[in-house]
Structure formats: C-alpha cells, structure tokens
C-alpha cells in the first residue's frame, strides 16, 4: 500500500511545470496541449494528497482504475481514507517526469519521495518512501484525463 500511495503522490507530483497563457487583447489563447492537461491532473493529485483532500485526488482517478495489486477505484478510496486517518504533514518531492502522450493515452515515469508524519507514532511509523513509479492516464469520454494505473518501477523494469 505504501508504494501505491507514493505512486498516487507521483501522479500528483508528476505534474510538469505549470503553463500560463498571457492575456493579449483581440487574440484568443491557443488550446491547451494534451501534455499540459495531463500535467494538470498530476498536479491536482499531488495537491490533494498534500492537503489531505480525498475527493480532490479521487476526481483525478478513472472509475475503471485497476493496478497490479488488485486495487480498483473503491480500493483507492479506501487506501486514501486509511492513509489520511493515520498521517499528517505529507511532503512530496519529485524529479521532472518523463511524460509521453500518444493519442488518448499518456504515461508518466518519475522518481519521487514521500515523507509523512503519523498522528500517533504508537500506531503508525513515519513514512519515508523513495523510488520510481509509472502512472498511466487515459482521455475520458468528456475529454478530460484521468489516472488509470499506478505501479512501482522495480530494479530492472516496471512491475
């Protein structure tokens, strides 16, 4: 479960640098690129995890999410609830992700660090998780992007 949370953190952390469009009179801003939209999903996920906002995180997860540990959308929800009940002061660090977008699918690979302080050190140990994760996203029927899969990258390849 710890790597899953770190993976979600990565999702959330995986956002690329924010892009802003300057307002120029009489010119309409160019439409956002898919990379920018994917980065916004990852940024929103990170922000939700750092602030303990379960539903902000879940809003970025596809209803058909599935991972190698057998977790689905409801499993993500349960894992987040358990995590936020036990931990506070979550800090995420990351490298710039390698982001690949092709058609309606995107993959982010990045190195991350998640540090979380427990509310009750007698019940939970402090977390310090470092590693690489793969995050997959897909364009939804309404045109938005959502996370469909998170996995820890093992030495020698993705798991």
Secondary structure as UniProt FT lines:
FT   HELIX           2..13
FT   TURN            25..26
FT   HELIX           34..51
FT   HELIX           54..58
FT   TURN            59..60
FT   TURN            63..64
FT   TURN            68..69
FT   HELIX           73..86
FT   STRAND          87..94
FT   STRAND          98..102
FT   TURN            103..104
FT   STRAND          105..118
FT   TURN            121..123
FT   STRAND          127..139
FT   TURN            141..142
FT   STRAND          145..154
FT   TURN            155..156
FT   STRAND          157..158
//
